[in-house]
Amino acid sequence: MQTVITVTLNGESRALDGPVSIAGLLATLGLEARKVAVECNEAIVPRSQYTATWLASGDALEIVHFIGGG
């Protein structure tokens, strides 16, 4: 069953088709899991838990991209 959930993503409200995991959200956003860090409700989510961590309405997420350079 698909429902709409509303989360805060990097400070902006966003409606998502749910249920969705962090891995699903990253795929929807076109982001590679190995190139980002994700915080959900002020707790860092281990990369190994992205597929097992399901989002709910009201969750606050911060996604940080790793940038290489020198």
Backbone as a chain_set.jsonl record, in Angstrom:
{"seq": "MQTVITVTLNGESRALDGPVSIAGLLATLGLEARKVAVECNEAIVPRSQYTATWLASGDALEIVHFIGGG", "coords": {"N": [[0.84, -1.18, 0.0], [0.622, 2.151, -0.904], [1.492, 5.255, 0.469], [1.549, 8.76, 1.234], [4.25, 10.352, 2.688], [5.598, 12.916, 4.762], [8.635, 14.448, 5.082], [11.442, 16.197, 6.517], [13.999, 17.334, 4.653], [17.241, 18.122, 4.595], [16.53, 20.584, 5.738], [14.285, 21.353, 4.277], [10.852, 20.85, 3.618], [9.506, 17.861, 2.337], [7.459, 15.861, 0.315], [6.993, 12.414, 0.062], [6.515, 9.353, -1.731], [5.458, 6.681, 0.076], [5.639, 3.376, 1.541], [9.113, 4.103, 2.247], [12.577, 3.465, 2.275], [15.748, 4.616, 3.592], [17.672, 3.913, 1.696], [16.044, 3.687, -0.578], [15.167, 6.334, -0.809], [17.6, 7.624, -1.36], [18.156, 6.471, -3.857], [15.999, 7.481, -5.339], [16.693, 10.149, -5.32], [18.919, 10.045, -6.847], [21.405, 9.574, -5.746], [24.494, 8.115, -4.721], [24.928, 5.656, -2.309], [27.414, 5.191, -1.151], [28.679, 7.589, -1.301], [27.626, 9.463, 0.39], [26.624, 10.724, 3.632], [24.189, 10.033, 6.065], [21.922, 11.479, 8.278], [19.378, 10.841, 10.523], [16.786, 12.13, 12.288], [18.577, 13.364, 14.07], [20.498, 11.412, 14.506], [23.228, 9.598, 13.319], [22.997, 7.423, 10.608], [24.164, 4.219, 10.085], [25.759, 3.149, 7.105], [25.305, 0.499, 6.455], [22.751, 0.121, 7.352], [20.968, 1.433, 5.72], [19.093, 0.211, 3.953], [17.422, -1.016, 5.731], [16.305, 0.938, 7.271], [13.425, 2.558, 7.64], [11.479, 5.299, 6.588], [9.372, 7.723, 8.208], [6.485, 9.87, 8.424], [7.305, 13.117, 9.453], [9.939, 12.657, 10.085], [13.267, 13.943, 10.296], [15.804, 14.608, 8.103], [19.237, 14.774, 7.242], [21.398, 15.008, 4.611], [24.63, 14.557, 3.607], [27.032, 15.217, 1.2], [30.0, 13.634, 0.093], [32.921, 15.156, -0.983], [35.573, 14.977, -3.158], [38.955, 16.058, -3.565], [41.704, 18.363, -3.733]], "CA": [[0.0, 0.0, 0.0], [1.424, 3.353, -1.026], [0.974, 6.437, 1.141], [2.448, 9.901, 1.149], [4.829, 10.771, 3.956], [6.277, 14.197, 4.673], [9.861, 14.505, 5.867], [12.255, 17.387, 6.326], [15.243, 16.906, 4.028], [18.183, 19.255, 4.58], [15.837, 21.813, 6.111], [13.127, 21.639, 3.444], [9.789, 19.855, 3.661], [9.392, 17.118, 1.08], [6.491, 14.767, 0.319], [7.533, 11.214, -0.583], [5.657, 8.176, -1.814], [5.948, 5.709, 1.05], [6.799, 3.396, 2.432], [10.408, 4.238, 1.591], [13.743, 3.357, 3.147], [16.791, 5.583, 3.252], [18.252, 3.47, 0.421], [15.086, 4.053, -1.623], [15.212, 7.782, -0.964], [18.846, 7.96, -2.054], [17.986, 6.075, -5.261], [15.082, 8.45, -5.932], [17.424, 11.403, -5.471], [20.048, 9.822, -7.74], [22.636, 9.64, -4.963], [25.139, 6.845, -4.409], [25.021, 5.483, -0.862], [28.8, 5.233, -0.678], [29.197, 8.954, -1.413], [26.891, 10.363, 1.28], [26.349, 10.357, 5.021], [22.797, 10.361, 6.346], [21.496, 11.627, 9.664], [17.92, 10.786, 10.638], [16.36, 12.533, 13.631], [19.785, 13.719, 14.818], [21.36, 10.234, 14.719], [23.85, 9.131, 12.081], [22.559, 6.084, 10.222], [25.248, 3.474, 9.432], [25.477, 2.801, 5.703], [24.789, -0.876, 6.429], [21.347, 0.136, 7.77], [20.154, 2.248, 4.811], [17.955, -0.54, 3.406], [16.563, -1.458, 6.83], [15.764, 2.095, 7.984], [12.244, 3.057, 6.936], [11.138, 6.658, 6.961], [7.994, 7.985, 8.624], [6.15, 11.285, 8.423], [7.868, 13.869, 10.565], [11.381, 12.437, 10.215], [14.153, 15.009, 9.841], [16.995, 14.011, 7.508], [20.312, 15.587, 6.688], [22.253, 14.21, 3.728], [25.862, 15.276, 3.316], [27.789, 14.61, 0.088], [31.458, 13.66, 0.186], [33.529, 15.779, -2.153], [37.023, 14.762, -3.223], [39.707, 17.179, -4.119], [42.982, 18.522, -3.072]], "C": [[0.884, 1.241, 0.0], [0.727, 4.515, -0.336], [1.971, 7.57, 0.945], [2.939, 10.219, 2.555], [5.541, 12.099, 3.727], [7.462, 14.19, 5.619], [10.513, 15.864, 5.649], [13.608, 16.909, 5.836], [16.144, 18.121, 3.855], [17.458, 20.588, 4.776], [14.605, 22.158, 5.298], [12.113, 20.496, 3.526], [9.669, 19.178, 2.299], [8.387, 15.981, 1.264], [7.075, 13.613, -0.492], [6.454, 10.15, -0.681], [6.243, 7.135, -0.88], [5.223, 4.401, 0.876], [8.1, 3.468, 1.634], [11.511, 4.142, 2.642], [14.729, 4.46, 2.785], [17.431, 5.201, 1.922], [17.341, 3.844, -0.739], [15.074, 5.544, -1.875], [16.465, 8.197, -1.729], [18.747, 7.619, -3.543], [17.078, 7.066, -5.986], [15.788, 9.774, -6.21], [18.619, 11.272, -6.415], [21.391, 9.9, -7.04], [23.181, 8.241, -4.694], [25.364, 6.755, -2.905], [26.451, 5.611, -0.357], [29.399, 6.635, -0.715], [28.474, 9.954, -0.521], [26.901, 9.822, 2.711], [24.933, 10.829, 5.312], [22.574, 10.408, 7.856], [19.97, 11.632, 9.661], [17.547, 11.077, 12.086], [17.553, 12.686, 14.572], [20.674, 12.534, 15.183], [21.922, 9.798, 13.366], [23.42, 7.69, 11.825], [23.743, 5.378, 9.55], [24.83, 3.064, 8.017], [24.87, 1.397, 5.598], [23.308, -0.955, 6.803], [20.432, 0.918, 6.831], [18.94, 1.485, 4.282], [16.96, -0.944, 4.491], [15.924, -0.301, 7.591], [14.659, 2.724, 7.151], [11.872, 4.422, 7.468], [9.658, 6.776, 7.314], [7.751, 9.486, 8.551], [6.713, 11.954, 9.664], [9.363, 13.659, 10.753], [12.144, 13.627, 9.65], [15.453, 14.371, 9.368], [17.976, 15.08, 7.077], [21.162, 14.644, 5.859], [23.436, 15.074, 3.344], [26.618, 14.51, 2.241], [29.272, 14.71, 0.387], [32.004, 14.231, -1.108], [35.03, 15.558, -2.091], [37.701, 15.992, -3.788], [41.02, 17.335, -3.389], [43.461, 19.921, -3.034]], "O": [[1.793, 1.359, 0.821], [-0.469, 4.739, -0.524], [3.108, 7.342, 0.532], [2.148, 10.341, 3.49], [6.027, 12.37, 2.629], [7.309, 13.954, 6.818], [10.174, 16.585, 4.711], [14.291, 16.158, 6.532], [15.851, 19.027, 3.075], [17.726, 21.573, 4.089], [13.938, 23.151, 5.587], [12.483, 19.322, 3.505], [9.723, 19.827, 1.255], [8.453, 15.234, 2.24], [7.586, 13.812, -1.594], [5.583, 10.055, 0.184], [7.403, 6.749, -1.028], [4.259, 4.336, 0.113], [8.189, 2.971, 0.511], [11.387, 4.669, 3.747], [14.555, 5.153, 1.782], [17.707, 6.075, 1.101], [17.826, 4.278, -1.784], [14.982, 5.982, -3.021], [16.399, 9.025, -2.637], [19.201, 8.388, -4.39], [17.358, 7.447, -7.122], [15.513, 10.436, -7.21], [19.261, 12.269, -6.748], [22.399, 10.248, -7.654], [22.42, 7.3, -4.468], [25.923, 7.669, -2.299], [26.673, 6.091, 0.755], [30.504, 6.85, -0.217], [28.679, 11.16, -0.652], [27.149, 8.641, 2.956], [24.523, 11.898, 4.86], [22.978, 9.513, 8.598], [19.349, 12.352, 8.878], [17.948, 10.352, 12.997], [17.542, 12.208, 15.707], [21.515, 12.643, 16.076], [21.183, 9.649, 12.394], [23.475, 6.846, 12.72], [24.272, 5.876, 8.556], [23.685, 2.681, 7.781], [24.018, 1.147, 4.745], [22.675, -1.99, 6.593], [19.241, 1.055, 7.11], [17.858, 2.062, 4.174], [15.789, -1.187, 4.202], [15.088, -0.528, 8.467], [14.905, 3.334, 6.11], [11.944, 4.668, 8.672], [8.813, 6.044, 6.799], [8.69, 10.28, 8.609], [6.613, 11.431, 10.774], [9.997, 14.402, 11.502], [11.732, 14.239, 8.664], [16.125, 13.678, 10.132], [17.59, 16.151, 6.608], [21.597, 13.601, 6.347], [23.276, 16.178, 2.824], [26.82, 13.302, 2.355], [29.751, 15.736, 0.872], [31.593, 13.832, -2.197], [35.681, 15.904, -1.106], [37.07, 16.846, -4.411], [41.382, 16.525, -2.536], [44.536, 20.191, -2.5]]}, "num_chains": 1, "name": "protein.A"}
